[in-house]
Amino acid sequence: MSVFRLFAAALLFAALSSTSALHAQDDLQYQKRANRFEGIKPKPVSGFDVELLAAQIDYREGLPALGERLRARFYLDEERAVNLVVRELDYKHYYWLDRVEPREPWRTGFGNTFEWPTGEVLKQLRGLQPYDLGVVARLDKVNPSADERVAPVVLYQSKPPQRAESYLFYFRLREESVVKAAIYPESSQQAVFTQDFGRQAGGRPFAVKWTKALEAAAGRYRLVLRGFVSSSNDPIVQVVRFYHQPKVGG
């Protein structure tokens, strides 16, 4: 084969490879996929001093690899509109899933489960694991606010836990701030949990972990994250209201 033909073949191969890569990238973009919108989105911009990234039951199955499906399960103490969002806790790929269409309406109890295949997007994102993701089931609202109402979600692949032994609430600050957290029964000013973070960097996720939830009675609670922005002393207050139901089931 002549040098010219070799060069032409190399150019053709490069062009085909580039086209294939572009198509693959297009396939991963955020778009409608069966019962949800899922994919890679541009970096989201938050206008809030503090942003709720996840409200979850703390649970890990310890499986060695990402399976064929992921499942998100949550409890409702009454029928409510639910806006379920799954996203990366720390930006790497800018994965995002929302606008979920459940197989049947959300209902009272722990029978609310949404599942989706991992092959279309998640398995294509190198190195991404289930516990790199955060989930928020926001009640009655689509957009974030300074006073959130959520249903804590358990994220799992094959089998959920029997009990909600602890909770994880992930937040991200817009800039460095001094913050502390407390959890109260909804009708009380007596905290059942406190955590002082001191000075916390902006732009990175951090977790409020309520580790002794089983000692608390079932019912409505509120998490209050309070503090101030280091550079300006502007106050920060974020409230997250949720229902604690210890018995998850199998």
RODO-2510 file (C-alpha; in nm, 4 decimals, decimal comma):
residues 250
     n   res          X          Y          Z
     1     m     0,0000     0,0000     0,0000
     2     s     0,1338     0,3423    -0,0934
     3     v     0,2190     0,6081     0,1645
     4     f    -0,0741     0,8161     0,0301
     5     r    -0,3210     0,5329     0,0855
     6     l    -0,1873     0,4691     0,4333
     7     f    -0,2268     0,8385     0,5155
     8     a    -0,5820     0,8456     0,3736
     9     a    -0,6763     0,5354     0,5717
    10     a    -0,5394     0,6922     0,8889
    11     l    -0,7417     1,0083     0,8282
    12     l    -1,0576     0,8054     0,7669
    13     f    -1,0042     0,6041     1,0845
    14     a    -0,9500     0,9219     1,2872
    15     a    -1,2644     1,0777     1,1421
    16     l    -1,4739     0,7693     1,2181
    17     s    -1,3344     0,7499     1,5713
    18     s    -1,4104     1,1168     1,6293
    19     t    -1,7662     1,0758     1,4979
    20     s    -1,8191     0,7708     1,7183
    21     a    -1,6922     0,9599     2,0236
    22     l    -1,9234     1,2526     1,9502
    23     h    -2,2215     1,0198     1,9168
    24     a    -2,1294     0,8509     2,2456
    25     q    -2,1034     1,1893     2,4139
    26     d    -2,4406     1,2927     2,2722
    27     d    -2,5943     0,9725     2,4073
    28     l    -2,4801     1,0676     2,7579
    29     q    -2,6306     1,4154     2,7523
    30     y    -2,9200     1,4901     2,9866
    31     q    -3,2372     1,3889     2,8047
    32     k    -3,5659     1,2005     2,8319
    33     r    -3,5057     0,8290     2,8917
    34     a    -3,8166     0,6129     2,9400
    35     n    -3,9447     0,7058     3,2865
    36     r    -3,7007     0,9851     3,3776
    37     f    -3,4640     1,2527     3,2483
    38     e    -3,1022     1,1471     3,2962
    39     g    -2,7539     1,2324     3,1757
    40     i    -2,4755     1,4866     3,1865
    41     k    -2,5790     1,8470     3,2495
    42     p    -2,3791     2,1701     3,2473
    43     k    -2,2392     2,2609     3,5882
    44     p    -2,5361     2,3821     3,7967
    45     v    -2,5163     2,7297     3,9464
    46     s    -2,6616     2,7801     4,2929
    47     g    -2,7769     3,1212     4,4061
    48     f    -2,7925     3,0114     4,7707
    49     d    -2,5299     3,0463     5,0426
    50     v    -2,5981     2,6823     5,1305
    51     e    -2,7428     2,4066     4,9112
    52     l    -2,8997     2,0764     5,0155
    53     l    -2,7458     1,8000     4,8010
    54     a    -2,8890     1,4875     4,9628
    55     a    -3,1212     1,3680     5,2373
    56     q    -3,0718     0,9941     5,2781
    57     i    -3,0880     0,6985     5,5103
    58     d    -2,7253     0,6027     5,5706
    59     y    -2,6840     0,2604     5,4091
    60     r    -2,4239     0,0725     5,2056
    61     e    -2,4671    -0,2786     5,0718
    62     g    -2,0958    -0,3411     5,0261
    63     l    -2,1386    -0,4818     4,6759
    64     p    -1,8146    -0,5023     4,4737
    65     a    -1,9401    -0,3265     4,1611
    66     l    -2,2211    -0,1261     4,0078
    67     g    -2,5037    -0,3635     3,9169
    68     e    -2,7659    -0,3505     3,6444
    69     r    -3,0147    -0,1302     3,8328
    70     l    -3,0258     0,1284     4,1102
    71     r    -3,3234     0,1813     4,3397
    72     a    -3,4378     0,4746     4,5506
    73     r    -3,6945     0,4093     4,8241
    74     f    -3,8609     0,6541     5,0644
    75     y    -4,1391     0,6879     5,3208
    76     l    -4,4356     0,9252     5,3046
    77     d    -4,6478     0,9917     5,6119
    78     e    -4,9187     1,1232     5,3775
    79     e    -4,9669     1,1455     5,0024
    80     r    -4,7547     1,4288     4,8643
    81     a    -4,6129     1,5480     4,5347
    82     v    -4,2493     1,4312     4,5153
    83     n    -3,9645     1,5726     4,3102
    84     l    -3,6861     1,3108     4,3107
    85     v    -3,3348     1,4279     4,2143
    86     v    -3,0224     1,2093     4,1914
    87     r    -2,6888     1,3853     4,1378
    88     e    -2,3175     1,3631     4,2086
    89     l    -2,2196     1,4834     4,5533
    90     d    -1,8837     1,6109     4,4279
    91     y    -1,8729     1,7308     4,0675
    92     k    -1,6803     1,5099     3,8274
    93     h    -1,9122     1,4148     3,5405
    94     y    -2,2107     1,6403     3,6300
    95     y    -2,4489     1,3459     3,6346
    96     w    -2,8142     1,4356     3,6959
    97     l    -3,1459     1,2455     3,7100
    98     d    -3,4871     1,4003     3,7738
    99     r    -3,8407     1,4432     3,6336
   100     v    -3,9198     1,0892     3,7421
   101     e    -4,2389     0,9158     3,6261
   102     p    -4,3272     0,6448     3,8827
   103     r    -4,5078     0,3297     3,7704
   104     e    -4,7889     0,4183     4,0118
   105     p    -4,8652     0,7278     4,2208
   106     w    -4,6562     0,7871     4,5317
   107     r    -4,8487     0,6724     4,8389
   108     t    -4,8398     0,6686     5,2171
   109     g    -4,5840     0,4274     5,3648
   110     f    -4,2438     0,2895     5,2627
   111     g    -4,3660     0,1299     4,9396
   112     n    -4,2406     0,4160     4,7221
   113     t    -3,9580     0,2814     4,5074
   114     f    -3,8109     0,4143     4,1848
   115     e    -3,5597     0,2055     3,9905
   116     w    -3,3610     0,2714     3,6748
   117     p    -3,0997     0,0908     3,4621
   118     t    -2,7345     0,1810     3,5055
   119     g    -2,6210     0,0795     3,1553
   120     e    -2,7448     0,3843     2,9649
   121     v    -2,5456     0,6456     3,1569
   122     l    -2,3939     0,5498     3,4927
   123     k    -2,1813     0,2595     3,3659
   124     q    -2,0440     0,4832     3,0906
   125     l    -1,9024     0,7292     3,3456
   126     r    -1,5593     0,6016     3,4398
   127     g    -1,5099     0,5464     3,8114
   128     l    -1,8554     0,6566     3,9242
   129     q    -1,9961     0,4461     4,2095
   130     p    -2,3455     0,4464     4,3660
   131     y    -2,2213     0,6179     4,6803
   132     d    -2,0771     0,9067     4,4817
   133     l    -2,4427     0,9995     4,4303
   134     g    -2,6765     1,2002     4,6485
   135     v    -3,0560     1,1831     4,6432
   136     v    -3,3213     1,4345     4,7473
   137     a    -3,6943     1,3571     4,7471
   138     r    -3,8303     1,7110     4,7754
   139     l    -4,1955     1,7338     4,8808
   140     d    -4,4513     1,9645     4,7173
   141     k    -4,1817     2,1807     4,5517
   142     v    -3,9573     2,1484     4,2497
   143     n    -3,6981     2,4117     4,3378
   144     p    -3,4674     2,4349     4,6406
   145     s    -3,5501     2,6777     4,9194
   146     a    -3,4201     2,7910     5,2590
   147     d    -3,6934     2,5823     5,4238
   148     e    -3,7034     2,2348     5,2681
   149     r    -3,9483     1,9482     5,3193
   150     v    -3,8025     1,6129     5,2162
   151     a    -3,8518     1,2377     5,2458
   152     p    -3,5156     1,0757     5,3313
   153     v    -3,4220     0,8216     5,0631
   154     v    -3,2455     0,4880     5,0872
   155     l    -3,0318     0,4244     4,7775
   156     y    -2,9572     0,0576     4,7079
   157     q    -2,9065    -0,2024     4,4355
   158     s    -3,0589    -0,5296     4,5552
   159     k    -3,1979    -0,5149     4,9092
   160     p    -3,2841    -0,2186     5,1371
   161     p    -3,2039    -0,2163     5,5098
   162     q    -3,4547    -0,3277     5,7705
   163     r    -3,4194    -0,0105     5,9774
   164     a    -3,3195     0,3530     5,9428
   165     e    -3,0332     0,3508     6,1926
   166     s    -2,8799     0,6810     6,0836
   167     y    -2,9254     0,9619     5,8325
   168     l    -2,6952     1,1587     5,6037
   169     f    -2,7736     1,5139     5,4956
   170     y    -2,5204     1,6523     5,2475
   171     f    -2,4766     2,0271     5,1961
   172     r    -2,2518     2,2516     4,9908
   173     l    -2,1623     2,6102     5,0862
   174     r    -2,1132     2,8738     4,8205
   175     e    -1,8086     3,0093     5,0066
   176     e    -1,6192     2,9455     5,3284
   177     s    -1,8499     2,9696     5,6293
   178     v    -1,8727     2,8812     5,9968
   179     v    -2,1651     2,6445     6,0546
   180     k    -2,3253     2,4094     6,3066
   181     a    -2,6237     2,1767     6,2846
   182     a    -2,8987     2,0605     6,5180
   183     i    -3,1965     1,8261     6,4819
   184     y    -3,5189     1,8838     6,6751
   185     p    -3,8559     1,7125     6,6987
   186     e    -4,0836     1,9358     6,4911
   187     s    -4,2797     2,0629     6,7908
   188     s    -3,9820     2,1068     7,0271
   189     q    -3,6864     2,3379     7,0862
   190     q    -3,4902     2,0588     7,2583
   191     a    -3,2280     1,9212     7,0191
   192     v    -3,1830     1,5447     6,9904
   193     f    -2,8586     1,5892     6,7929
   194     t    -2,5973     1,8627     6,7464
   195     q    -2,2815     1,8895     6,5357
   196     d    -2,0406     2,1845     6,5220
   197     f    -1,8434     2,2028     6,1963
   198     g    -1,6544     2,5211     6,2731
   199     r    -1,5028     2,6711     5,9579
   200     q    -1,6123     2,4821     5,6462
   201     a    -1,4716     2,5339     5,2936
   202     g    -1,6951     2,6488     5,0109
   203     g    -1,7625     2,4461     4,6981
   204     r    -1,7238     2,1002     4,8557
   205     p    -1,9880     1,8671     5,0024
   206     f    -2,0007     1,7951     5,3731
   207     a    -2,2320     1,5683     5,5689
   208     v    -2,4501     1,6063     5,8749
   209     k    -2,4729     1,2498     6,0080
   210     w    -2,7417     1,1669     6,2647
   211     t    -2,6056     0,8394     6,3988
   212     k    -2,8537     0,7560     6,6767
   213     a    -3,1801     0,7869     6,4901
   214     l    -3,3074     0,4545     6,6273
   215     e    -3,3207     0,6113     6,9725
   216     a    -3,5723     0,8673     6,8458
   217     a    -3,9445     0,8055     6,8162
   218     a    -4,1087     0,8011     6,4739
   219     g    -4,2382     1,1417     6,3749
   220     r    -4,1586     1,4772     6,2184
   221     y    -3,8214     1,6387     6,2749
   222     r    -3,6346     1,9423     6,1491
   223     l    -3,2642     1,9868     6,0840
   224     v    -3,1378     2,3427     6,1246
   225     l    -2,8015     2,4377     5,9736
   226     r    -2,6962     2,7766     6,1065
   227     g    -2,3876     2,9974     6,0818
   228     f    -2,2293     3,2859     5,8944
   229     v    -2,0196     3,3539     5,5836
   230     s    -1,6556     3,4056     5,6815
   231     s    -1,5877     3,6941     5,4433
   232     s    -1,8956     3,9029     5,5231
   233     n    -2,0444     3,7711     5,8475
   234     d    -2,3774     3,7370     5,6633
   235     p    -2,5985     3,4861     5,8470
   236     i    -2,6796     3,1410     5,7067
   237     v    -2,9916     2,9464     5,8008
   238     q    -3,1088     2,6313     5,6220
   239     v    -3,4001     2,4235     5,7531
   240     v    -3,4732     2,0675     5,6376
   241     r    -3,7989     1,9107     5,7618
   242     f    -3,8449     1,5342     5,7360
   243     y    -4,0342     1,2379     5,8777
   244     h    -3,8336     0,9768     6,0665
   245     q    -3,9753     0,6251     6,0227
   246     p    -3,7347     0,3723     6,1813
   247     k    -3,8816     0,0587     6,0195
   248     v    -3,7868     0,0399     5,6517
   249     g    -3,8726    -0,3237     5,5862
   250     g    -3,7168    -0,5763     5,3504
***
